[in-house]
Amino acid sequence: MTNKTKLELTWPGKHKRPRLEPRILREIKELSHRAAPRTAPDLVDQAADAAPTAFDDNLLIQGDNLLALKALEATYAGRVKCIYIDPPYNTGQTFIHYDDGVEHSIWLSLMRERFEFLRRLLTSDGVLVCQLNDDEMAYGKVLLDEVFGRSNFLNHVSVRMKQTSGASGGGEDKRLKKNTEHILIYAKDKDGYLGFVKFNDVYDEEDLFDVIEEMRSEGKSWKYTRVLTDLGQRRFLKQILDGSGEPIDVFIHEAVVMRPITALCAEDRLTEQECYKKYFDRVFRDTNAQSSIRTRVMEATAGQGDFFSIEYVPRSGRRKGKKTTLYYKGANCDLIAWLSDVAVKRGDRLVKLEKTGTYWEGFPLNNLTKEGGVQFPNGKKPEALIQKVLELCTNPGDLVLDSFAGSGTTGAVAHKMGRRWIMVELGDHCHTHIVPRLKKVIAGDDPGGVTKAVGWQGGGGFRYYRLAPSLLKKDKWGHWVINPEYNGEMLSEAMCKLMGFTYAPSQSTFWQHGRSTETDFIYVTTGSLSHDQLRVISEEVGNERSLLICCKAFMADITAFPNLTLKKIPKTVLHKCEWDHDDYSFSIDVLAEPEPLPEEDDEFELNAGIEGAADE
């Protein structure tokens, strides 16, 4: 019997994993922002008010993104529909706002940790969209296969991200010019009952006449070559039922006129292109695509004529719930398919709609630096690219996350499209670049990017957070103590996270700072509790509930209170994580040996500077 071995990517330091502290988030209210109140007339015309861009739903977080993902885990696990990330490409170049050069094994270690957290944040039907270039794409793909499971891989998209630069080739030295980047798309659960279903229908546009010429040059037949110039006289024939018993009205048409495009070109003295533009709404082809409705129409109209129409309300598909008319011709009831269903007019042009595939182009790359009104060389992505991702993967109201926010493009586009969003960014450009950009979006003063395409006019808001400092720090004697920056409220919230409770302080019961269930609570205090104090608390808790107490010290026989569990702080949390470690960014050496765990010591003391205990 042979042992099955797992296929995986290995690298130096893979086994060394950070023990992250679950930090709390502190709102910086002067950087949070909401739209100014509108007058009543404004509200009538403001389409953006219908979009779910509420002030509380959108979060901009400044801090190390790995610590930020850990901070979000307790509240947002399983809630994010789409994650778009554009992580450092590991090119070996140093950019203005961050160091993008990291040795390969360190890049893999750093990304593995982030991928695992991102996967936990996704909804069961959610997707991760990760954009990379040539430097780490292949390794990133294998790493994502390992974290998400190879069966959850959806697509590898090539995106044209640079314009051509003439015969010189753009100075790529011995290599071909790099015009494309790579987008790897993974489902959290592709095949599960509640997992990923499908991408939304999104269409690319190609010039209709370029498509026709290409098909003809390849010897393929272009089918839309006739025009229905007159639908004749229509009269009601009968009513039939579809498979679920819903009515379908059937009509017969007499004296219908259909003409070839070539004949109309000659009669009207038009070029082929001019003729297609003139008769665009009536150009058709016929198809014998099988359907249960077509079969029913054939049975109902046998021997009655050679052109029919039906009116009904579809139960599925893109016309679901809308009254629809279909036309059939000939004894076999071939379905009339209109050119206008697969092409649209764009001014004086006709463009063919093609379902989005795995090669994307056409983004406004030349004017990219102007989007959002902020300068971000070498790191900014086109708003139209993010729009396409969100159109494919989300619906209005869904939650979108970008943990490498850069200049804030993802949040700006998500906001304009009526999605909720979370962004994380480490550098100062979180408030020097992203905040001004978002303020313009909210005020309706950002005319660029996708504003016009999505009809955005302003509204909504966001909250700005920074990661709190570490809960524990070493004092001048090298002992771990509660950080003096923590007040009682911060301590309670931090201890809730560390002990697996939801922070939910009661306004009426002093010992209810958080809960894990409807009957299990936590109480955090910087004081020492006597036997009598614990007896009073135990009586209030009662036999139907339980309470975890985290305190400085206690003087009691704990067996006397079976509904209470007592823990000393900071001793009880010393071994839970790495303390006072603020930087897991792409400029550190994660392969360094970790700091030894603190030794057990009953004499650790709380920092004397902390005031305002959680129960005071």
VEXDREN-2710 file (C-alpha; in Angstrom, 1 decimal):
% VEXDREN-2710
k/r/px/py/pz
1/MET/0.0/0.0/0.0
2/THR/1.5/3.3/-1.0
3/ASN/1.0/6.6/0.9
4/LYS/-0.6/9.4/-1.0
5/THR/1.5/12.5/-1.0
6/LYS/0.2/16.0/-1.4
7/LEU/1.3/18.0/-4.4
8/GLU/2.4/21.4/-3.1
9/LEU/4.9/24.3/-3.5
10/THR/7.7/24.4/-1.1
11/TRP/10.2/27.2/-0.2
12/PRO/12.6/28.1/2.6
13/GLY/10.7/29.2/5.7
14/LYS/7.3/27.9/4.6
15/HIS/6.8/26.1/8.0
16/LYS/7.4/29.3/10.0
17/ARG/4.0/31.0/10.6
18/PRO/3.3/34.3/12.3
19/ARG/1.2/34.2/15.4
20/LEU/-0.9/37.3/14.7
21/GLU/-2.4/39.4/17.5
22/PRO/-6.1/40.1/16.8
23/ARG/-5.9/43.9/17.0
24/ILE/-8.9/46.2/17.5
25/LEU/-9.7/49.1/15.2
26/ARG/-9.8/52.7/16.3
27/GLU/-11.9/55.2/14.3
28/ILE/-10.1/58.5/13.4
29/LYS/-13.3/60.5/13.2
30/GLU/-11.7/63.6/11.7
31/LEU/-10.8/61.4/8.6
32/SER/-14.1/59.7/8.4
33/HIS/-16.5/61.4/6.0
34/ARG/-20.1/61.4/4.9
35/ALA/-22.0/63.2/2.2
36/ALA/-23.5/66.6/3.1
37/PRO/-27.4/66.4/3.5
38/ARG/-29.3/67.1/0.3
39/THR/-32.3/69.3/-0.2
40/ALA/-35.6/67.6/-1.1
41/PRO/-35.4/68.5/-4.9
42/ASP/-31.9/67.0/-5.0
43/LEU/-33.2/63.7/-3.6
44/VAL/-35.7/63.3/-6.4
45/ASP/-33.2/63.5/-9.1
46/GLN/-30.3/61.8/-7.3
47/ALA/-30.1/58.3/-8.7
48/ALA/-27.2/57.5/-6.4
49/ASP/-29.5/57.7/-3.3
50/ALA/-31.0/54.3/-4.3
51/ALA/-27.5/52.7/-4.1
52/PRO/-26.6/51.1/-0.8
53/THR/-23.5/53.2/0.0
54/ALA/-24.3/53.9/3.7
55/PHE/-21.8/55.7/5.9
56/ASP/-21.3/52.7/8.3
57/ASP/-20.8/50.0/5.7
58/ASN/-17.6/51.3/4.1
59/LEU/-14.3/51.0/5.9
60/LEU/-10.9/52.5/5.1
61/ILE/-8.3/51.0/7.4
62/GLN/-4.7/52.2/7.7
63/GLY/-2.2/49.7/8.9
64/ASP/-0.4/46.5/8.1
65/ASN/-2.8/44.5/5.9
66/LEU/-2.1/41.2/7.5
67/LEU/-2.9/42.5/11.0
68/ALA/-5.9/44.3/9.5
69/LEU/-7.2/41.0/8.0
70/LYS/-6.8/39.3/11.3
71/ALA/-8.7/42.2/12.9
72/LEU/-11.5/41.9/10.4
73/GLU/-11.8/38.1/10.8
74/ALA/-14.1/37.9/13.8
75/THR/-16.7/40.2/12.3
76/TYR/-16.4/39.7/8.5
77/ALA/-15.6/36.0/8.1
78/GLY/-18.0/34.7/5.4
79/ARG/-19.4/38.1/4.5
80/VAL/-17.3/39.4/1.6
81/LYS/-18.6/38.6/-1.9
82/CYS/-15.6/39.7/-4.0
83/ILE/-12.0/40.3/-3.1
84/TYR/-9.9/42.2/-5.7
85/ILE/-6.2/42.5/-4.8
86/ASP/-3.3/43.9/-6.8
87/PRO/-0.4/42.9/-4.5
88/PRO/3.3/44.0/-4.9
89/TYR/4.5/42.2/-8.0
90/ASN/8.0/41.5/-6.6
91/THR/9.7/43.1/-9.5
92/GLY/12.8/44.2/-7.7
93/GLN/12.0/47.8/-8.2
94/THR/11.4/50.3/-5.4
95/PHE/8.3/52.4/-6.0
96/ILE/7.5/55.7/-4.4
97/HIS/4.9/54.4/-2.0
98/TYR/6.1/51.0/-1.1
99/ASP/9.1/48.6/-1.5
100/ASP/8.1/46.1/-4.2
101/GLY/11.3/44.0/-4.2
102/VAL/11.1/40.9/-1.9
103/GLU/13.0/37.7/-2.3
104/HIS/10.8/35.0/-3.8
105/SER/10.4/32.8/-0.7
106/ILE/9.6/35.8/1.5
107/TRP/6.9/36.9/-1.1
108/LEU/5.4/33.4/-1.0
109/SER/5.3/33.3/2.8
110/LEU/3.7/36.8/3.0
111/MET/1.1/36.0/0.3
112/ARG/0.3/32.6/1.7
113/GLU/-0.8/34.2/5.1
114/ARG/-2.9/36.8/3.3
115/PHE/-4.5/34.3/0.9
116/GLU/-5.6/32.2/3.8
117/PHE/-7.2/35.1/5.7
118/LEU/-8.9/36.3/2.5
119/ARG/-10.4/32.9/1.8
120/ARG/-11.9/32.9/5.3
121/LEU/-13.5/36.3/4.7
122/LEU/-15.3/35.3/1.5
123/THR/-18.9/34.2/1.4
124/SER/-19.5/30.6/0.3
125/ASP/-20.3/31.8/-3.2
126/GLY/-17.6/34.5/-3.2
127/VAL/-14.6/34.9/-5.5
128/LEU/-11.0/36.1/-5.2
129/VAL/-9.6/38.1/-8.1
130/CYS/-5.8/38.5/-7.9
131/GLN/-3.8/40.5/-10.4
132/LEU/-0.1/39.8/-10.9
133/ASN/2.5/40.2/-13.6
134/ASP/5.1/37.8/-15.0
135/ASP/7.4/37.9/-12.0
136/GLU/5.3/35.9/-9.6
137/MET/2.2/34.8/-11.6
138/ALA/3.2/31.2/-12.0
139/TYR/4.2/30.8/-8.3
140/GLY/1.1/32.7/-7.3
141/LYS/-1.1/30.3/-9.3
142/VAL/0.4/27.2/-7.6
143/LEU/0.1/28.9/-4.2
144/LEU/-3.5/29.8/-4.7
145/ASP/-4.2/26.2/-5.9
146/GLU/-2.8/25.1/-2.5
147/VAL/-4.8/27.6/-0.4
148/PHE/-8.1/27.6/-2.3
149/GLY/-7.9/24.1/-3.8
150/ARG/-7.2/23.5/-7.4
151/SER/-10.8/22.5/-8.1
152/ASN/-11.8/26.1/-7.1
153/PHE/-9.8/27.7/-9.9
154/LEU/-12.1/29.5/-12.3
155/ASN/-10.1/31.5/-14.9
156/HIS/-6.8/33.0/-15.9
157/VAL/-7.4/36.3/-17.6
158/SER/-4.8/38.2/-19.6
159/VAL/-5.2/42.0/-19.4
160/ARG/-3.6/44.4/-21.7
161/MET/-2.1/47.0/-19.4
162/LYS/0.4/48.8/-21.6
163/GLN/0.1/50.5/-25.0
164/THR/2.6/49.5/-27.8
165/SER/5.6/51.8/-28.1
166/GLY/6.6/51.6/-31.7
167/ALA/9.3/49.6/-33.4
168/SER/11.7/49.9/-30.5
169/GLY/9.7/47.5/-28.4
170/GLY/9.8/49.7/-25.3
171/GLY/13.3/48.8/-24.1
172/GLU/12.7/45.3/-22.9
173/ASP/16.3/44.4/-23.6
174/LYS/16.5/40.7/-24.5
175/ARG/12.9/39.9/-23.7
176/LEU/9.7/40.6/-25.5
177/LYS/7.8/43.7/-24.5
178/LYS/5.4/43.1/-21.6
179/ASN/1.9/44.3/-22.7
180/THR/-0.2/42.1/-20.4
181/GLU/-0.7/41.3/-16.8
182/HIS/-2.5/38.3/-15.3
183/ILE/-5.7/38.0/-13.3
184/LEU/-6.3/34.7/-11.4
185/ILE/-9.9/34.1/-10.3
186/TYR/-10.8/31.6/-7.6
187/ALA/-14.1/30.6/-6.1
188/LYS/-14.2/29.9/-2.4
189/ASP/-16.4/26.9/-3.2
190/LYS/-17.1/26.2/-6.9
191/ASP/-19.1/23.0/-6.6
192/GLY/-20.9/23.2/-3.2
193/TYR/-24.6/23.5/-2.8
194/LEU/-24.3/27.1/-1.6
195/GLY/-21.1/27.8/-3.5
196/PHE/-20.3/29.8/-6.6
197/VAL/-23.0/29.8/-9.2
198/LYS/-21.9/31.8/-12.3
199/PHE/-20.4/35.1/-13.3
200/ASN/-22.9/37.8/-14.2
201/ASP/-23.4/38.4/-18.0
202/VAL/-20.9/41.0/-19.1
203/TYR/-20.2/41.9/-22.7
204/ASP/-17.3/43.2/-24.6
205/GLU/-17.8/45.4/-27.7
206/GLU/-16.3/44.9/-31.1
207/ASP/-17.0/46.9/-34.3
208/LEU/-19.7/45.0/-36.1
209/PHE/-18.1/45.3/-39.5
210/ASP/-14.7/44.2/-38.2
211/VAL/-16.4/41.0/-37.0
212/ILE/-18.2/40.5/-40.3
213/GLU/-14.9/40.9/-42.3
214/GLU/-13.0/38.6/-39.9
215/MET/-15.7/35.9/-40.3
216/ARG/-15.7/36.2/-44.1
217/SER/-11.9/36.1/-44.3
218/GLU/-11.9/32.8/-42.2
219/GLY/-14.6/31.3/-44.6
220/LYS/-17.3/31.5/-41.9
221/SER/-20.9/32.4/-42.7
222/TRP/-22.4/35.7/-41.4
223/LYS/-26.0/34.8/-40.7
224/TYR/-27.7/38.2/-40.1
225/THR/-28.3/38.9/-43.8
226/ARG/-32.1/39.6/-44.1
227/VAL/-34.5/42.4/-43.1
228/LEU/-38.0/42.0/-41.9
229/THR/-39.4/45.1/-43.6
230/ASP/-43.1/44.5/-42.8
231/LEU/-44.7/42.3/-40.1
232/GLY/-48.0/42.2/-42.1
233/GLN/-51.4/41.8/-40.4
234/ARG/-51.4/40.1/-37.0
235/ARG/-54.5/38.3/-35.7
236/PHE/-55.0/36.2/-32.5
237/LEU/-54.9/32.5/-33.1
238/LYS/-55.2/30.8/-29.8
239/GLN/-53.8/30.5/-26.3
240/ILE/-51.6/27.6/-25.2
241/LEU/-49.9/26.8/-21.9
242/ASP/-46.2/26.4/-21.1
243/GLY/-44.8/23.5/-19.1
244/SER/-45.8/25.1/-15.8
245/GLY/-49.3/26.0/-16.9
246/GLU/-48.6/29.7/-17.6
247/PRO/-50.4/31.2/-20.7
248/ILE/-48.8/31.8/-24.1
249/ASP/-50.8/33.9/-26.6
250/VAL/-50.2/32.8/-30.2
251/PHE/-50.7/35.1/-33.2
252/ILE/-50.6/34.5/-37.0
253/HIS/-49.2/37.0/-39.4
254/GLU/-50.2/37.4/-43.0
255/ALA/-48.4/39.4/-45.9
256/VAL/-45.1/39.4/-44.0
257/VAL/-42.3/40.9/-46.2
258/MET/-38.6/39.8/-45.7
259/ARG/-35.8/41.2/-48.0
260/PRO/-32.1/40.3/-48.3
261/ILE/-29.6/43.0/-47.3
262/THR/-28.0/42.8/-50.8
263/ALA/-31.3/43.6/-52.5
264/LEU/-32.0/46.6/-50.2
265/CYS/-28.5/47.9/-50.8
266/ALA/-29.2/47.9/-54.6
267/GLU/-32.7/49.4/-54.3
268/ASP/-31.7/52.1/-51.8
269/ARG/-28.3/52.7/-53.4
270/LEU/-26.5/52.2/-50.1
271/THR/-23.3/50.5/-49.0
272/GLU/-23.5/47.4/-46.9
273/GLN/-22.6/49.4/-43.8
274/GLU/-25.1/52.1/-44.5
275/CYS/-27.8/49.5/-45.1
276/TYR/-27.1/47.8/-41.8
277/LYS/-27.3/51.1/-40.0
278/LYS/-30.6/52.1/-41.7
279/TYR/-32.4/48.8/-41.0
280/PHE/-30.5/47.8/-37.8
281/ASP/-33.6/47.2/-35.7
282/ARG/-35.1/44.8/-38.3
283/VAL/-32.1/42.8/-39.4
284/PHE/-32.5/39.1/-38.4
285/ARG/-31.4/35.5/-38.9
286/ASP/-33.4/32.4/-38.2
287/THR/-32.4/29.5/-36.0
288/ASN/-33.9/26.1/-35.2
289/ALA/-32.6/26.1/-31.6
290/GLN/-34.7/23.5/-29.7
291/SER/-36.9/24.6/-26.8
292/SER/-40.1/23.3/-25.2
293/ILE/-41.9/26.4/-26.1
294/ARG/-41.0/26.1/-29.8
295/THR/-42.3/22.5/-29.8
296/ARG/-45.6/23.7/-28.3
297/VAL/-45.9/26.5/-30.9
298/MET/-45.2/24.0/-33.8
299/GLU/-48.0/21.7/-32.5
300/ALA/-50.4/24.6/-32.1
301/THR/-49.8/26.2/-35.5
302/ALA/-49.4/23.1/-37.7
303/GLY/-51.1/23.8/-41.1
304/GLN/-52.1/27.3/-40.1
305/GLY/-49.6/29.4/-41.9
306/ASP/-45.9/30.2/-42.1
307/PHE/-45.3/33.2/-39.8
308/PHE/-46.3/33.4/-36.2
309/SER/-45.6/35.4/-33.0
310/ILE/-46.2/34.6/-29.3
311/GLU/-46.5/36.8/-26.2
312/TYR/-45.6/35.4/-22.8
313/VAL/-43.7/36.1/-19.5
314/PRO/-40.5/34.0/-19.2
315/ARG/-39.8/32.3/-15.9
316/SER/-36.0/32.4/-16.3
317/GLY/-33.3/34.0/-18.5
318/ARG/-32.5/37.6/-19.1
319/ARG/-36.1/38.5/-19.8
320/LYS/-37.4/36.8/-16.7
321/GLY/-40.6/38.4/-15.4
322/LYS/-41.0/40.7/-18.5
323/LYS/-43.7/40.4/-21.2
324/THR/-41.8/39.1/-24.3
325/THR/-42.6/38.7/-27.9
326/LEU/-41.0/36.0/-30.1
327/TYR/-41.4/35.4/-33.8
328/TYR/-41.3/32.1/-35.7
329/LYS/-41.2/31.4/-39.5
330/GLY/-41.8/28.4/-41.7
331/ALA/-43.3/25.0/-41.2
332/ASN/-40.5/24.2/-38.7
333/CYS/-41.2/27.3/-36.7
334/ASP/-37.6/28.6/-36.9
335/LEU/-37.0/31.3/-34.3
336/ILE/-36.3/34.8/-35.5
337/ALA/-33.1/36.1/-33.9
338/TRP/-32.6/39.9/-34.1
339/LEU/-29.3/41.5/-34.7
340/SER/-30.3/44.1/-32.1
341/ASP/-30.1/41.3/-29.5
342/VAL/-26.4/40.9/-30.0
343/ALA/-25.3/44.3/-31.2
344/VAL/-26.0/47.9/-30.2
345/LYS/-25.7/51.4/-31.8
346/ARG/-22.9/53.6/-30.4
347/GLY/-23.5/57.0/-32.2
348/ASP/-22.7/56.3/-35.8
349/ARG/-21.2/52.9/-35.1
350/LEU/-22.6/49.4/-34.7
351/VAL/-20.8/47.2/-32.2
352/LYS/-21.2/43.5/-31.7
353/LEU/-21.7/42.3/-28.1
354/GLU/-19.5/39.3/-27.1
355/LYS/-19.6/37.7/-23.7
356/THR/-16.5/38.5/-21.8
357/GLY/-13.7/36.0/-22.2
358/THR/-10.2/35.7/-20.9
359/TYR/-8.5/38.5/-22.8
360/TRP/-9.4/42.0/-21.7
361/GLU/-8.3/45.2/-23.4
362/GLY/-9.6/48.6/-24.2
363/PHE/-8.9/50.3/-20.9
364/PRO/-8.0/54.0/-20.9
365/LEU/-4.3/53.6/-20.1
366/ASN/-3.0/56.8/-21.6
367/ASN/-4.9/59.1/-19.2
368/LEU/-4.7/56.8/-16.2
369/THR/-2.7/59.2/-14.1
370/LYS/-5.6/61.7/-14.1
371/GLU/-8.2/59.3/-12.7
372/GLY/-9.4/60.1/-9.2
373/GLY/-7.4/63.3/-9.1
374/VAL/-4.4/61.7/-7.4
375/GLN/-0.9/60.8/-8.6
376/PHE/0.2/57.3/-8.1
377/PRO/2.8/56.3/-10.6
378/ASN/3.2/52.6/-11.5
379/GLY/0.6/51.4/-9.1
380/LYS/-2.8/52.7/-10.2
381/LYS/-5.3/50.4/-12.0
382/PRO/-8.0/51.8/-14.4
383/GLU/-11.4/52.3/-13.0
384/ALA/-12.9/50.5/-16.0
385/LEU/-10.9/47.4/-15.1
386/ILE/-12.3/47.3/-11.6
387/GLN/-15.8/48.1/-13.0
388/LYS/-15.5/45.0/-15.2
389/VAL/-14.4/42.8/-12.2
390/LEU/-17.3/44.0/-10.1
391/GLU/-19.9/43.7/-12.9
392/LEU/-18.8/40.0/-13.3
393/CYS/-18.6/39.1/-9.7
394/THR/-21.0/41.2/-7.7
395/ASN/-24.4/42.9/-7.5
396/PRO/-25.4/46.2/-5.9
397/GLY/-25.2/46.0/-2.1
398/ASP/-22.5/43.2/-2.1
399/LEU/-19.4/43.7/0.0
400/VAL/-16.1/44.2/-1.8
401/LEU/-12.6/44.0/-0.2
402/ASP/-9.2/45.3/-1.4
403/SER/-6.4/44.8/1.1
404/PHE/-3.8/46.4/-1.1
405/ALA/-5.7/49.6/-1.7
406/GLY/-2.9/51.7/-3.3
407/SER/-4.6/54.9/-4.6
408/GLY/-8.1/53.6/-3.6
409/THR/-9.4/52.7/-7.1
410/THR/-11.4/49.6/-5.9
411/GLY/-13.2/51.6/-3.2
412/ALA/-13.9/54.5/-5.5
413/VAL/-15.4/52.2/-8.2
414/ALA/-17.3/50.0/-5.7
415/HIS/-18.8/53.2/-4.2
416/LYS/-19.9/54.5/-7.6
417/MET/-21.5/51.1/-8.4
418/GLY/-23.5/50.9/-5.2
419/ARG/-21.4/48.2/-3.6
420/ARG/-20.2/48.3/0.0
421/TRP/-16.5/48.2/0.4
422/ILE/-13.5/47.7/2.8
423/MET/-10.0/48.9/1.9
424/VAL/-6.7/48.4/3.7
425/GLU/-3.5/50.4/3.1
426/LEU/-0.3/50.8/5.1
427/GLY/1.3/54.0/3.9
428/ASP/0.5/57.6/4.6
429/HIS/-1.1/57.8/1.1
430/CYS/-4.1/56.1/2.9
431/HIS/-5.0/59.6/4.1
432/THR/-3.0/61.8/1.6
433/HIS/-4.3/60.1/-1.5
434/ILE/-7.3/57.8/-0.8
435/VAL/-9.3/60.1/1.5
436/PRO/-9.3/63.1/-0.9
437/ARG/-10.2/60.8/-3.8
438/LEU/-13.2/59.3/-1.9
439/LYS/-14.3/62.7/-0.7
440/LYS/-14.6/63.8/-4.4
441/VAL/-16.5/60.6/-5.2
442/ILE/-18.9/61.2/-2.3
443/ALA/-19.4/64.9/-3.2
444/GLY/-20.1/64.0/-6.9
445/ASP/-17.0/66.0/-7.9
446/ASP/-15.1/63.2/-9.6
447/PRO/-16.2/63.3/-13.3
448/GLY/-13.5/60.8/-14.5
449/GLY/-13.2/57.0/-14.5
450/VAL/-16.5/55.2/-14.6
451/THR/-18.6/58.0/-13.2
452/LYS/-20.6/58.7/-16.4
453/ALA/-20.8/55.0/-17.4
454/VAL/-22.6/54.1/-14.1
455/GLY/-24.5/57.3/-13.7
456/TRP/-22.9/58.3/-10.4
457/GLN/-23.8/61.7/-8.9
458/GLY/-22.5/61.4/-5.3
459/GLY/-23.6/60.3/-1.9
460/GLY/-22.7/57.8/0.9
461/GLY/-19.7/57.9/3.2
462/PHE/-17.0/55.9/4.9
463/ARG/-15.3/55.4/8.3
464/TYR/-11.5/55.7/8.6
465/TYR/-9.8/53.4/11.0
466/ARG/-6.3/52.7/12.2
467/LEU/-5.1/49.5/13.9
468/ALA/-4.8/49.9/17.6
469/PRO/-1.3/49.4/19.0
470/SER/-0.4/46.0/20.6
471/LEU/-2.3/45.2/23.8
472/LEU/0.9/44.2/25.6
473/LYS/4.3/46.0/25.7
474/LYS/7.4/45.4/27.7
475/ASP/8.1/47.8/30.5
476/LYS/11.6/49.0/31.4
477/TRP/12.3/45.8/33.3
478/GLY/11.4/43.6/30.3
479/HIS/8.1/42.5/31.7
480/TRP/5.0/42.3/29.5
481/VAL/2.3/44.8/30.7
482/ILE/-0.9/46.2/29.4
483/ASN/-0.1/49.0/26.9
484/PRO/-0.6/52.4/28.6
485/GLU/-2.4/53.6/25.5
486/TYR/-5.3/51.3/26.3
487/ASN/-8.3/52.6/28.4
488/GLY/-10.8/50.3/29.9
489/GLU/-13.1/50.2/26.9
490/MET/-10.2/49.3/24.5
491/LEU/-9.0/46.6/27.0
492/SER/-12.5/45.0/27.1
493/GLU/-12.8/45.0/23.3
494/ALA/-9.3/43.5/22.9
495/MET/-9.9/40.8/25.4
496/CYS/-13.2/39.9/23.7
497/LYS/-11.3/39.3/20.5
498/LEU/-8.5/37.4/22.2
499/MET/-10.9/35.1/24.0
500/GLY/-13.3/34.5/21.1
501/PHE/-16.2/36.7/22.3
502/THR/-18.2/39.4/20.4
503/TYR/-17.7/42.8/21.9
504/ALA/-21.2/44.0/22.9
505/PRO/-21.1/46.0/26.2
506/SER/-24.4/46.2/28.0
507/GLN/-25.8/49.6/29.0
508/SER/-27.4/48.2/32.1
509/THR/-25.4/45.2/33.3
510/PHE/-21.8/46.1/34.2
511/TRP/-20.4/42.6/33.9
512/GLN/-21.6/42.0/30.3
513/HIS/-18.8/43.3/28.0
514/GLY/-19.3/40.7/25.3
515/ARG/-20.9/37.4/24.5
516/SER/-20.1/34.1/22.7
517/THR/-23.7/32.8/22.8
518/GLU/-27.0/34.0/24.2
519/THR/-26.1/32.7/27.6
520/ASP/-22.3/33.0/27.8
521/PHE/-20.7/36.3/28.6
522/ILE/-17.3/38.0/29.4
523/TYR/-16.4/40.6/31.9
524/VAL/-13.1/42.4/31.8
525/THR/-11.7/44.5/34.7
526/THR/-8.4/45.9/35.8
527/GLY/-9.3/45.4/39.4
528/SER/-8.8/42.6/41.9
529/LEU/-11.9/40.8/42.9
530/SER/-12.7/39.5/46.4
531/HIS/-14.8/36.5/47.4
532/ASP/-17.8/38.7/48.2
533/GLN/-17.6/40.6/44.9
534/LEU/-17.5/37.3/43.0
535/ARG/-20.4/36.0/45.1
536/VAL/-22.6/39.0/44.1
537/ILE/-21.7/38.6/40.4
538/SER/-22.3/34.9/40.5
539/GLU/-25.8/35.4/42.0
540/GLU/-26.6/37.9/39.2
541/VAL/-25.4/35.6/36.5
542/GLY/-27.6/32.8/37.8
543/ASN/-27.7/29.1/36.9
544/GLU/-28.8/29.6/33.3
545/ARG/-25.9/31.6/32.2
546/SER/-22.1/31.5/32.4
547/LEU/-19.5/34.2/32.7
548/LEU/-15.7/34.4/31.9
549/ILE/-14.0/37.0/34.1
550/CYS/-10.7/38.4/33.1
551/CYS/-9.2/40.5/35.9
552/LYS/-5.9/41.5/37.5
553/ALA/-6.3/39.1/40.4
554/PHE/-8.9/37.3/42.5
555/MET/-9.1/36.1/46.1
556/ALA/-11.6/33.3/46.2
557/ASP/-12.1/29.6/45.9
558/ILE/-13.1/29.4/42.3
559/THR/-14.9/26.1/42.8
560/ALA/-17.5/28.0/44.9
561/PHE/-18.9/29.6/41.8
562/PRO/-19.6/27.0/39.1
563/ASN/-21.1/29.6/36.7
564/LEU/-17.9/31.7/36.7
565/THR/-14.6/31.1/35.0
566/LEU/-11.7/33.3/36.2
567/LYS/-8.6/34.3/34.3
568/LYS/-5.8/36.7/35.2
569/ILE/-4.6/39.3/32.8
570/PRO/-2.2/39.6/31.2
571/LYS/-1.0/36.1/32.1
572/THR/-3.9/34.4/30.4
573/VAL/-3.1/35.9/27.0
574/LEU/0.7/35.9/27.0
575/HIS/1.0/32.8/24.8
576/LYS/-1.8/33.5/22.4
577/CYS/0.2/35.5/19.8
578/GLU/3.2/37.6/19.0
579/TRP/3.0/40.9/21.0
580/ASP/4.1/44.3/20.0
581/HIS/4.8/43.2/16.4
582/ASP/3.5/45.9/14.1
583/ASP/5.1/45.2/10.7
584/TYR/4.3/42.1/8.5
585/SER/4.7/44.1/5.3
586/PHE/6.7/43.3/2.2
587/SER/9.9/45.0/3.5
588/ILE/10.6/42.6/6.4
589/ASP/12.4/39.4/6.6
590/VAL/9.7/36.9/7.7
591/LEU/12.3/34.1/7.7
592/ALA/14.0/35.5/10.8
593/GLU/13.7/33.3/13.9
594/PRO/10.6/34.3/15.9
595/GLU/11.0/35.8/19.4
596/PRO/10.9/33.2/22.1
597/LEU/7.5/32.8/23.9
598/PRO/7.3/34.6/27.2
599/GLU/7.9/32.5/30.3
600/GLU/5.1/31.7/32.7
601/ASP/5.1/34.2/35.6
602/ASP/2.4/34.8/38.1
603/GLU/3.9/38.1/39.0
604/PHE/3.2/40.0/35.7
605/GLU/1.6/43.3/36.7
606/LEU/-0.8/45.6/34.9
607/ASN/0.7/48.9/33.8
608/ALA/0.0/51.4/36.5
609/GLY/-0.8/54.1/34.0
610/ILE/-4.1/52.6/32.8
611/GLU/-7.2/54.4/34.1
612/GLY/-10.9/54.0/33.7
613/ALA/-11.4/50.3/34.2
614/ALA/-14.0/48.7/31.9
615/ASP/-16.5/48.5/34.7
616/GLU/-16.1/52.1/36.0
END
